[in-house]
Amino acid sequence: MPADLVLNADAIRLGRTARDRADAIDQCGHLLVESGAVEPGYVRAMHEREASIPTFMGEGVAIPHGTDASRALVRRTALAIVQFPEGVDWDGPTVHVAIAIAASGEEHLKVLSSLAGVLADPERAARLRSATDPEEVLELLAPAAD
């Protein structure tokens, strides 16, 4: 699924701060709730997932998302991105970008695949961590042209 179908500039927050990992996950989850992508209970499921399986992916990026059981709380596949330039302690690693994922079916596998392209390229990952405009984030996460 192309990123532009699951992410728009309204679900991107740049230059934010968070007290800790829980605060960062709350910010991401509330963006998904505000966008209408998930029911409010999904935010709690994001914390449950993080407690059982940490979502740090490398390159200063984490992908908080709900548990398998919380898929019933997802109204539509969506991403929400919150950037933390000063970093957030993610129980060890430092996260500068949290990309929240809401997916009810197997769509999340396609979303993860598109994100993997950014994480595999240190230059693109650095651009994501330092972006100052939501449009730059959208461009970075757009599917590559073949």
MODELLER restraints for C-alpha pairs under 7 A, 6 or more apart:
rsr = mdl.restraints
at = mdl.atoms
rsr.add(forms.Gaussian(group=physical.xy_distance, feature=features.Distance(at['CA:1:A'], at['CA:107:A']), mean=6.88, stdev=0.5))
rsr.add(forms.Gaussian(group=physical.xy_distance, feature=features.Distance(at['CA:1:A'], at['CA:110:A']), mean=5.78, stdev=0.5))
rsr.add(forms.Gaussian(group=physical.xy_distance, feature=features.Distance(at['CA:1:A'], at['CA:111:A']), mean=6.45, stdev=0.5))
rsr.add(forms.Gaussian(group=physical.xy_distance, feature=features.Distance(at['CA:2:A'], at['CA:142:A']), mean=6.71, stdev=0.5))
rsr.add(forms.Gaussian(group=physical.xy_distance, feature=features.Distance(at['CA:2:A'], at['CA:143:A']), mean=6.02, stdev=0.5))
rsr.add(forms.Gaussian(group=physical.xy_distance, feature=features.Distance(at['CA:3:A'], at['CA:141:A']), mean=6.16, stdev=0.5))
rsr.add(forms.Gaussian(group=physical.xy_distance, feature=features.Distance(at['CA:3:A'], at['CA:142:A']), mean=5.47, stdev=0.5))
rsr.add(forms.Gaussian(group=physical.xy_distance, feature=features.Distance(at['CA:3:A'], at['CA:143:A']), mean=6.76, stdev=0.5))
rsr.add(forms.Gaussian(group=physical.xy_distance, feature=features.Distance(at['CA:4:A'], at['CA:142:A']), mean=6.50, stdev=0.5))
rsr.add(forms.Gaussian(group=physical.xy_distance, feature=features.Distance(at['CA:6:A'], at['CA:77:A']), mean=6.03, stdev=0.5))
rsr.add(forms.Gaussian(group=physical.xy_distance, feature=features.Distance(at['CA:6:A'], at['CA:78:A']), mean=4.30, stdev=0.5))
rsr.add(forms.Gaussian(group=physical.xy_distance, feature=features.Distance(at['CA:6:A'], at['CA:79:A']), mean=5.74, stdev=0.5))
rsr.add(forms.Gaussian(group=physical.xy_distance, feature=features.Distance(at['CA:7:A'], at['CA:78:A']), mean=6.01, stdev=0.5))
rsr.add(forms.Gaussian(group=physical.xy_distance, feature=features.Distance(at['CA:7:A'], at['CA:79:A']), mean=5.23, stdev=0.5))
rsr.add(forms.Gaussian(group=physical.xy_distance, feature=features.Distance(at['CA:7:A'], at['CA:80:A']), mean=6.80, stdev=0.5))
rsr.add(forms.Gaussian(group=physical.xy_distance, feature=features.Distance(at['CA:9:A'], at['CA:134:A']), mean=5.43, stdev=0.5))
rsr.add(forms.Gaussian(group=physical.xy_distance, feature=features.Distance(at['CA:9:A'], at['CA:135:A']), mean=6.66, stdev=0.5))
rsr.add(forms.Gaussian(group=physical.xy_distance, feature=features.Distance(at['CA:11:A'], at['CA:31:A']), mean=6.18, stdev=0.5))
rsr.add(forms.Gaussian(group=physical.xy_distance, feature=features.Distance(at['CA:11:A'], at['CA:80:A']), mean=4.85, stdev=0.5))
rsr.add(forms.Gaussian(group=physical.xy_distance, feature=features.Distance(at['CA:11:A'], at['CA:81:A']), mean=6.31, stdev=0.5))
rsr.add(forms.Gaussian(group=physical.xy_distance, feature=features.Distance(at['CA:12:A'], at['CA:80:A']), mean=5.92, stdev=0.5))
rsr.add(forms.Gaussian(group=physical.xy_distance, feature=features.Distance(at['CA:12:A'], at['CA:81:A']), mean=4.74, stdev=0.5))
rsr.add(forms.Gaussian(group=physical.xy_distance, feature=features.Distance(at['CA:12:A'], at['CA:82:A']), mean=5.94, stdev=0.5))
rsr.add(forms.Gaussian(group=physical.xy_distance, feature=features.Distance(at['CA:12:A'], at['CA:134:A']), mean=6.05, stdev=0.5))
rsr.add(forms.Gaussian(group=physical.xy_distance, feature=features.Distance(at['CA:13:A'], at['CA:81:A']), mean=6.22, stdev=0.5))
rsr.add(forms.Gaussian(group=physical.xy_distance, feature=features.Distance(at['CA:13:A'], at['CA:82:A']), mean=4.76, stdev=0.5))
rsr.add(forms.Gaussian(group=physical.xy_distance, feature=features.Distance(at['CA:13:A'], at['CA:83:A']), mean=6.24, stdev=0.5))
rsr.add(forms.Gaussian(group=physical.xy_distance, feature=features.Distance(at['CA:14:A'], at['CA:82:A']), mean=5.95, stdev=0.5))
rsr.add(forms.Gaussian(group=physical.xy_distance, feature=features.Distance(at['CA:14:A'], at['CA:83:A']), mean=4.78, stdev=0.5))
rsr.add(forms.Gaussian(group=physical.xy_distance, feature=features.Distance(at['CA:14:A'], at['CA:132:A']), mean=6.55, stdev=0.5))
rsr.add(forms.Gaussian(group=physical.xy_distance, feature=features.Distance(at['CA:15:A'], at['CA:83:A']), mean=5.79, stdev=0.5))
rsr.add(forms.Gaussian(group=physical.xy_distance, feature=features.Distance(at['CA:15:A'], at['CA:84:A']), mean=5.72, stdev=0.5))
rsr.add(forms.Gaussian(group=physical.xy_distance, feature=features.Distance(at['CA:15:A'], at['CA:85:A']), mean=5.87, stdev=0.5))
rsr.add(forms.Gaussian(group=physical.xy_distance, feature=features.Distance(at['CA:16:A'], at['CA:83:A']), mean=5.95, stdev=0.5))
rsr.add(forms.Gaussian(group=physical.xy_distance, feature=features.Distance(at['CA:16:A'], at['CA:84:A']), mean=4.97, stdev=0.5))
rsr.add(forms.Gaussian(group=physical.xy_distance, feature=features.Distance(at['CA:17:A'], at['CA:84:A']), mean=5.36, stdev=0.5))
rsr.add(forms.Gaussian(group=physical.xy_distance, feature=features.Distance(at['CA:18:A'], at['CA:24:A']), mean=5.40, stdev=0.5))
rsr.add(forms.Gaussian(group=physical.xy_distance, feature=features.Distance(at['CA:18:A'], at['CA:88:A']), mean=6.49, stdev=0.5))
rsr.add(forms.Gaussian(group=physical.xy_distance, feature=features.Distance(at['CA:20:A'], at['CA:88:A']), mean=5.86, stdev=0.5))
rsr.add(forms.Gaussian(group=physical.xy_distance, feature=features.Distance(at['CA:20:A'], at['CA:89:A']), mean=6.15, stdev=0.5))
rsr.add(forms.Gaussian(group=physical.xy_distance, feature=features.Distance(at['CA:21:A'], at['CA:88:A']), mean=6.31, stdev=0.5))
rsr.add(forms.Gaussian(group=physical.xy_distance, feature=features.Distance(at['CA:21:A'], at['CA:89:A']), mean=6.27, stdev=0.5))
rsr.add(forms.Gaussian(group=physical.xy_distance, feature=features.Distance(at['CA:21:A'], at['CA:90:A']), mean=5.34, stdev=0.5))
rsr.add(forms.Gaussian(group=physical.xy_distance, feature=features.Distance(at['CA:25:A'], at['CA:64:A']), mean=6.66, stdev=0.5))
rsr.add(forms.Gaussian(group=physical.xy_distance, feature=features.Distance(at['CA:26:A'], at['CA:43:A']), mean=6.58, stdev=0.5))
rsr.add(forms.Gaussian(group=physical.xy_distance, feature=features.Distance(at['CA:28:A'], at['CA:80:A']), mean=6.08, stdev=0.5))
rsr.add(forms.Gaussian(group=physical.xy_distance, feature=features.Distance(at['CA:28:A'], at['CA:81:A']), mean=6.66, stdev=0.5))
rsr.add(forms.Gaussian(group=physical.xy_distance, feature=features.Distance(at['CA:28:A'], at['CA:82:A']), mean=6.30, stdev=0.5))
rsr.add(forms.Gaussian(group=physical.xy_distance, feature=features.Distance(at['CA:28:A'], at['CA:100:A']), mean=5.72, stdev=0.5))
rsr.add(forms.Gaussian(group=physical.xy_distance, feature=features.Distance(at['CA:29:A'], at['CA:43:A']), mean=4.94, stdev=0.5))
rsr.add(forms.Gaussian(group=physical.xy_distance, feature=features.Distance(at['CA:29:A'], at['CA:100:A']), mean=6.90, stdev=0.5))
rsr.add(forms.Gaussian(group=physical.xy_distance, feature=features.Distance(at['CA:31:A'], at['CA:80:A']), mean=6.12, stdev=0.5))
rsr.add(forms.Gaussian(group=physical.xy_distance, feature=features.Distance(at['CA:32:A'], at['CA:38:A']), mean=5.97, stdev=0.5))
rsr.add(forms.Gaussian(group=physical.xy_distance, feature=features.Distance(at['CA:32:A'], at['CA:80:A']), mean=6.07, stdev=0.5))
rsr.add(forms.Gaussian(group=physical.xy_distance, feature=features.Distance(at['CA:33:A'], at['CA:39:A']), mean=6.14, stdev=0.5))
rsr.add(forms.Gaussian(group=physical.xy_distance, feature=features.Distance(at['CA:33:A'], at['CA:40:A']), mean=5.86, stdev=0.5))
rsr.add(forms.Gaussian(group=physical.xy_distance, feature=features.Distance(at['CA:37:A'], at['CA:74:A']), mean=6.08, stdev=0.5))
rsr.add(forms.Gaussian(group=physical.xy_distance, feature=features.Distance(at['CA:37:A'], at['CA:75:A']), mean=5.05, stdev=0.5))
rsr.add(forms.Gaussian(group=physical.xy_distance, feature=features.Distance(at['CA:37:A'], at['CA:76:A']), mean=5.06, stdev=0.5))
rsr.add(forms.Gaussian(group=physical.xy_distance, feature=features.Distance(at['CA:37:A'], at['CA:77:A']), mean=6.70, stdev=0.5))
rsr.add(forms.Gaussian(group=physical.xy_distance, feature=features.Distance(at['CA:37:A'], at['CA:78:A']), mean=6.17, stdev=0.5))
rsr.add(forms.Gaussian(group=physical.xy_distance, feature=features.Distance(at['CA:38:A'], at['CA:73:A']), mean=5.63, stdev=0.5))
rsr.add(forms.Gaussian(group=physical.xy_distance, feature=features.Distance(at['CA:38:A'], at['CA:74:A']), mean=4.40, stdev=0.5))
rsr.add(forms.Gaussian(group=physical.xy_distance, feature=features.Distance(at['CA:38:A'], at['CA:75:A']), mean=5.26, stdev=0.5))
rsr.add(forms.Gaussian(group=physical.xy_distance, feature=features.Distance(at['CA:39:A'], at['CA:73:A']), mean=5.15, stdev=0.5))
rsr.add(forms.Gaussian(group=physical.xy_distance, feature=features.Distance(at['CA:39:A'], at['CA:74:A']), mean=6.46, stdev=0.5))
rsr.add(forms.Gaussian(group=physical.xy_distance, feature=features.Distance(at['CA:42:A'], at['CA:66:A']), mean=6.26, stdev=0.5))
rsr.add(forms.Gaussian(group=physical.xy_distance, feature=features.Distance(at['CA:42:A'], at['CA:70:A']), mean=6.17, stdev=0.5))
rsr.add(forms.Gaussian(group=physical.xy_distance, feature=features.Distance(at['CA:42:A'], at['CA:73:A']), mean=5.98, stdev=0.5))
rsr.add(forms.Gaussian(group=physical.xy_distance, feature=features.Distance(at['CA:45:A'], at['CA:66:A']), mean=4.74, stdev=0.5))
rsr.add(forms.Gaussian(group=physical.xy_distance, feature=features.Distance(at['CA:45:A'], at['CA:67:A']), mean=5.69, stdev=0.5))
rsr.add(forms.Gaussian(group=physical.xy_distance, feature=features.Distance(at['CA:45:A'], at['CA:70:A']), mean=6.18, stdev=0.5))
rsr.add(forms.Gaussian(group=physical.xy_distance, feature=features.Distance(at['CA:46:A'], at['CA:64:A']), mean=6.17, stdev=0.5))
rsr.add(forms.Gaussian(group=physical.xy_distance, feature=features.Distance(at['CA:46:A'], at['CA:65:A']), mean=4.94, stdev=0.5))
rsr.add(forms.Gaussian(group=physical.xy_distance, feature=features.Distance(at['CA:46:A'], at['CA:66:A']), mean=4.08, stdev=0.5))
rsr.add(forms.Gaussian(group=physical.xy_distance, feature=features.Distance(at['CA:46:A'], at['CA:67:A']), mean=6.65, stdev=0.5))
rsr.add(forms.Gaussian(group=physical.xy_distance, feature=features.Distance(at['CA:48:A'], at['CA:67:A']), mean=6.94, stdev=0.5))
rsr.add(forms.Gaussian(group=physical.xy_distance, feature=features.Distance(at['CA:49:A'], at['CA:65:A']), mean=6.84, stdev=0.5))
rsr.add(forms.Gaussian(group=physical.xy_distance, feature=features.Distance(at['CA:49:A'], at['CA:66:A']), mean=5.68, stdev=0.5))
rsr.add(forms.Gaussian(group=physical.xy_distance, feature=features.Distance(at['CA:49:A'], at['CA:67:A']), mean=5.24, stdev=0.5))
rsr.add(forms.Gaussian(group=physical.xy_distance, feature=features.Distance(at['CA:50:A'], at['CA:64:A']), mean=6.88, stdev=0.5))
rsr.add(forms.Gaussian(group=physical.xy_distance, feature=features.Distance(at['CA:55:A'], at['CA:62:A']), mean=5.28, stdev=0.5))
rsr.add(forms.Gaussian(group=physical.xy_distance, feature=features.Distance(at['CA:55:A'], at['CA:63:A']), mean=5.30, stdev=0.5))
rsr.add(forms.Gaussian(group=physical.xy_distance, feature=features.Distance(at['CA:55:A'], at['CA:64:A']), mean=5.62, stdev=0.5))
rsr.add(forms.Gaussian(group=physical.xy_distance, feature=features.Distance(at['CA:56:A'], at['CA:62:A']), mean=4.09, stdev=0.5))
rsr.add(forms.Gaussian(group=physical.xy_distance, feature=features.Distance(at['CA:56:A'], at['CA:63:A']), mean=6.52, stdev=0.5))
rsr.add(forms.Gaussian(group=physical.xy_distance, feature=features.Distance(at['CA:59:A'], at['CA:119:A']), mean=6.31, stdev=0.5))
rsr.add(forms.Gaussian(group=physical.xy_distance, feature=features.Distance(at['CA:59:A'], at['CA:125:A']), mean=6.34, stdev=0.5))
rsr.add(forms.Gaussian(group=physical.xy_distance, feature=features.Distance(at['CA:60:A'], at['CA:94:A']), mean=5.96, stdev=0.5))
rsr.add(forms.Gaussian(group=physical.xy_distance, feature=features.Distance(at['CA:60:A'], at['CA:95:A']), mean=4.38, stdev=0.5))
rsr.add(forms.Gaussian(group=physical.xy_distance, feature=features.Distance(at['CA:60:A'], at['CA:96:A']), mean=5.15, stdev=0.5))
rsr.add(forms.Gaussian(group=physical.xy_distance, feature=features.Distance(at['CA:60:A'], at['CA:97:A']), mean=6.37, stdev=0.5))
rsr.add(forms.Gaussian(group=physical.xy_distance, feature=features.Distance(at['CA:61:A'], at['CA:95:A']), mean=5.39, stdev=0.5))
rsr.add(forms.Gaussian(group=physical.xy_distance, feature=features.Distance(at['CA:61:A'], at['CA:96:A']), mean=6.14, stdev=0.5))
rsr.add(forms.Gaussian(group=physical.xy_distance, feature=features.Distance(at['CA:61:A'], at['CA:97:A']), mean=4.89, stdev=0.5))
rsr.add(forms.Gaussian(group=physical.xy_distance, feature=features.Distance(at['CA:61:A'], at['CA:98:A']), mean=5.77, stdev=0.5))
rsr.add(forms.Gaussian(group=physical.xy_distance, feature=features.Distance(at['CA:62:A'], at['CA:95:A']), mean=6.39, stdev=0.5))
rsr.add(forms.Gaussian(group=physical.xy_distance, feature=features.Distance(at['CA:62:A'], at['CA:97:A']), mean=6.50, stdev=0.5))
rsr.add(forms.Gaussian(group=physical.xy_distance, feature=features.Distance(at['CA:62:A'], at['CA:98:A']), mean=4.83, stdev=0.5))
rsr.add(forms.Gaussian(group=physical.xy_distance, feature=features.Distance(at['CA:62:A'], at['CA:99:A']), mean=6.21, stdev=0.5))
rsr.add(forms.Gaussian(group=physical.xy_distance, feature=features.Distance(at['CA:63:A'], at['CA:98:A']), mean=5.68, stdev=0.5))
rsr.add(forms.Gaussian(group=physical.xy_distance, feature=features.Distance(at['CA:63:A'], at['CA:99:A']), mean=4.70, stdev=0.5))
rsr.add(forms.Gaussian(group=physical.xy_distance, feature=features.Distance(at['CA:63:A'], at['CA:100:A']), mean=5.36, stdev=0.5))
rsr.add(forms.Gaussian(group=physical.xy_distance, feature=features.Distance(at['CA:63:A'], at['CA:101:A']), mean=6.67, stdev=0.5))
rsr.add(forms.Gaussian(group=physical.xy_distance, feature=features.Distance(at['CA:64:A'], at['CA:98:A']), mean=6.86, stdev=0.5))
rsr.add(forms.Gaussian(group=physical.xy_distance, feature=features.Distance(at['CA:64:A'], at['CA:99:A']), mean=6.47, stdev=0.5))
rsr.add(forms.Gaussian(group=physical.xy_distance, feature=features.Distance(at['CA:64:A'], at['CA:100:A']), mean=4.87, stdev=0.5))
rsr.add(forms.Gaussian(group=physical.xy_distance, feature=features.Distance(at['CA:64:A'], at['CA:101:A']), mean=6.48, stdev=0.5))
rsr.add(forms.Gaussian(group=physical.xy_distance, feature=features.Distance(at['CA:65:A'], at['CA:100:A']), mean=5.62, stdev=0.5))
rsr.add(forms.Gaussian(group=physical.xy_distance, feature=features.Distance(at['CA:65:A'], at['CA:101:A']), mean=5.03, stdev=0.5))
rsr.add(forms.Gaussian(group=physical.xy_distance, feature=features.Distance(at['CA:65:A'], at['CA:102:A']), mean=6.33, stdev=0.5))
rsr.add(forms.Gaussian(group=physical.xy_distance, feature=features.Distance(at['CA:71:A'], at['CA:103:A']), mean=6.58, stdev=0.5))
rsr.add(forms.Gaussian(group=physical.xy_distance, feature=features.Distance(at['CA:71:A'], at['CA:104:A']), mean=4.53, stdev=0.5))
rsr.add(forms.Gaussian(group=physical.xy_distance, feature=features.Distance(at['CA:72:A'], at['CA:104:A']), mean=6.64, stdev=0.5))
rsr.add(forms.Gaussian(group=physical.xy_distance, feature=features.Distance(at['CA:74:A'], at['CA:102:A']), mean=6.22, stdev=0.5))
rsr.add(forms.Gaussian(group=physical.xy_distance, feature=features.Distance(at['CA:74:A'], at['CA:103:A']), mean=6.28, stdev=0.5))
rsr.add(forms.Gaussian(group=physical.xy_distance, feature=features.Distance(at['CA:74:A'], at['CA:104:A']), mean=5.56, stdev=0.5))
rsr.add(forms.Gaussian(group=physical.xy_distance, feature=features.Distance(at['CA:76:A'], at['CA:103:A']), mean=6.62, stdev=0.5))
rsr.add(forms.Gaussian(group=physical.xy_distance, feature=features.Distance(at['CA:77:A'], at['CA:102:A']), mean=5.25, stdev=0.5))
rsr.add(forms.Gaussian(group=physical.xy_distance, feature=features.Distance(at['CA:77:A'], at['CA:103:A']), mean=4.43, stdev=0.5))
rsr.add(forms.Gaussian(group=physical.xy_distance, feature=features.Distance(at['CA:77:A'], at['CA:104:A']), mean=6.70, stdev=0.5))
rsr.add(forms.Gaussian(group=physical.xy_distance, feature=features.Distance(at['CA:78:A'], at['CA:101:A']), mean=6.16, stdev=0.5))
rsr.add(forms.Gaussian(group=physical.xy_distance, feature=features.Distance(at['CA:78:A'], at['CA:102:A']), mean=5.24, stdev=0.5))
rsr.add(forms.Gaussian(group=physical.xy_distance, feature=features.Distance(at['CA:78:A'], at['CA:103:A']), mean=6.77, stdev=0.5))
rsr.add(forms.Gaussian(group=physical.xy_distance, feature=features.Distance(at['CA:79:A'], at['CA:99:A']), mean=6.57, stdev=0.5))
rsr.add(forms.Gaussian(group=physical.xy_distance, feature=features.Distance(at['CA:79:A'], at['CA:100:A']), mean=5.50, stdev=0.5))
rsr.add(forms.Gaussian(group=physical.xy_distance, feature=features.Distance(at['CA:79:A'], at['CA:101:A']), mean=4.89, stdev=0.5))
rsr.add(forms.Gaussian(group=physical.xy_distance, feature=features.Distance(at['CA:79:A'], at['CA:102:A']), mean=6.37, stdev=0.5))
rsr.add(forms.Gaussian(group=physical.xy_distance, feature=features.Distance(at['CA:80:A'], at['CA:99:A']), mean=5.74, stdev=0.5))
rsr.add(forms.Gaussian(group=physical.xy_distance, feature=features.Distance(at['CA:80:A'], at['CA:100:A']), mean=5.04, stdev=0.5))
rsr.add(forms.Gaussian(group=physical.xy_distance, feature=features.Distance(at['CA:80:A'], at['CA:101:A']), mean=6.83, stdev=0.5))
rsr.add(forms.Gaussian(group=physical.xy_distance, feature=features.Distance(at['CA:81:A'], at['CA:97:A']), mean=6.98, stdev=0.5))
rsr.add(forms.Gaussian(group=physical.xy_distance, feature=features.Distance(at['CA:81:A'], at['CA:98:A']), mean=5.74, stdev=0.5))
rsr.add(forms.Gaussian(group=physical.xy_distance, feature=features.Distance(at['CA:81:A'], at['CA:99:A']), mean=4.51, stdev=0.5))
rsr.add(forms.Gaussian(group=physical.xy_distance, feature=features.Distance(at['CA:81:A'], at['CA:100:A']), mean=6.20, stdev=0.5))
rsr.add(forms.Gaussian(group=physical.xy_distance, feature=features.Distance(at['CA:82:A'], at['CA:97:A']), mean=5.81, stdev=0.5))
rsr.add(forms.Gaussian(group=physical.xy_distance, feature=features.Distance(at['CA:82:A'], at['CA:98:A']), mean=5.34, stdev=0.5))
rsr.add(forms.Gaussian(group=physical.xy_distance, feature=features.Distance(at['CA:82:A'], at['CA:99:A']), mean=6.60, stdev=0.5))
rsr.add(forms.Gaussian(group=physical.xy_distance, feature=features.Distance(at['CA:83:A'], at['CA:96:A']), mean=5.67, stdev=0.5))
rsr.add(forms.Gaussian(group=physical.xy_distance, feature=features.Distance(at['CA:83:A'], at['CA:97:A']), mean=4.36, stdev=0.5))
rsr.add(forms.Gaussian(group=physical.xy_distance, feature=features.Distance(at['CA:83:A'], at['CA:98:A']), mean=6.39, stdev=0.5))
rsr.add(forms.Gaussian(group=physical.xy_distance, feature=features.Distance(at['CA:83:A'], at['CA:129:A']), mean=6.76, stdev=0.5))
rsr.add(forms.Gaussian(group=physical.xy_distance, feature=features.Distance(at['CA:84:A'], at['CA:96:A']), mean=4.61, stdev=0.5))
rsr.add(forms.Gaussian(group=physical.xy_distance, feature=features.Distance(at['CA:84:A'], at['CA:97:A']), mean=5.91, stdev=0.5))
rsr.add(forms.Gaussian(group=physical.xy_distance, feature=features.Distance(at['CA:85:A'], at['CA:96:A']), mean=5.58, stdev=0.5))
rsr.add(forms.Gaussian(group=physical.xy_distance, feature=features.Distance(at['CA:85:A'], at['CA:129:A']), mean=6.88, stdev=0.5))
rsr.add(forms.Gaussian(group=physical.xy_distance, feature=features.Distance(at['CA:85:A'], at['CA:130:A']), mean=6.96, stdev=0.5))
rsr.add(forms.Gaussian(group=physical.xy_distance, feature=features.Distance(at['CA:86:A'], at['CA:96:A']), mean=6.96, stdev=0.5))
rsr.add(forms.Gaussian(group=physical.xy_distance, feature=features.Distance(at['CA:87:A'], at['CA:94:A']), mean=5.68, stdev=0.5))
rsr.add(forms.Gaussian(group=physical.xy_distance, feature=features.Distance(at['CA:87:A'], at['CA:95:A']), mean=5.26, stdev=0.5))
rsr.add(forms.Gaussian(group=physical.xy_distance, feature=features.Distance(at['CA:87:A'], at['CA:96:A']), mean=4.61, stdev=0.5))
rsr.add(forms.Gaussian(group=physical.xy_distance, feature=features.Distance(at['CA:88:A'], at['CA:94:A']), mean=5.37, stdev=0.5))
rsr.add(forms.Gaussian(group=physical.xy_distance, feature=features.Distance(at['CA:88:A'], at['CA:95:A']), mean=5.12, stdev=0.5))
rsr.add(forms.Gaussian(group=physical.xy_distance, feature=features.Distance(at['CA:88:A'], at['CA:96:A']), mean=6.50, stdev=0.5))
rsr.add(forms.Gaussian(group=physical.xy_distance, feature=features.Distance(at['CA:89:A'], at['CA:95:A']), mean=6.49, stdev=0.5))
rsr.add(forms.Gaussian(group=physical.xy_distance, feature=features.Distance(at['CA:96:A'], at['CA:129:A']), mean=5.87, stdev=0.5))
rsr.add(forms.Gaussian(group=physical.xy_distance, feature=features.Distance(at['CA:97:A'], at['CA:129:A']), mean=6.02, stdev=0.5))
rsr.add(forms.Gaussian(group=physical.xy_distance, feature=features.Distance(at['CA:114:A'], at['CA:141:A']), mean=6.93, stdev=0.5))
rsr.add(forms.Gaussian(group=physical.xy_distance, feature=features.Distance(at['CA:114:A'], at['CA:143:A']), mean=6.55, stdev=0.5))
rsr.add(forms.Gaussian(group=physical.xy_distance, feature=features.Distance(at['CA:115:A'], at['CA:141:A']), mean=6.73, stdev=0.5))
rsr.add(forms.Gaussian(group=physical.xy_distance, feature=features.Distance(at['CA:118:A'], at['CA:124:A']), mean=5.54, stdev=0.5))
rsr.add(forms.Gaussian(group=physical.xy_distance, feature=features.Distance(at['CA:118:A'], at['CA:125:A']), mean=5.51, stdev=0.5))
rsr.add(forms.Gaussian(group=physical.xy_distance, feature=features.Distance(at['CA:119:A'], at['CA:125:A']), mean=5.57, stdev=0.5))
rsr.add(forms.Gaussian(group=physical.xy_distance, feature=features.Distance(at['CA:124:A'], at['CA:140:A']), mean=6.93, stdev=0.5))
rsr.add(forms.Gaussian(group=physical.xy_distance, feature=features.Distance(at['CA:128:A'], at['CA:137:A']), mean=6.17, stdev=0.5))
rsr.add(forms.Gaussian(group=physical.xy_distance, feature=features.Distance(at['CA:131:A'], at['CA:137:A']), mean=6.58, stdev=0.5))
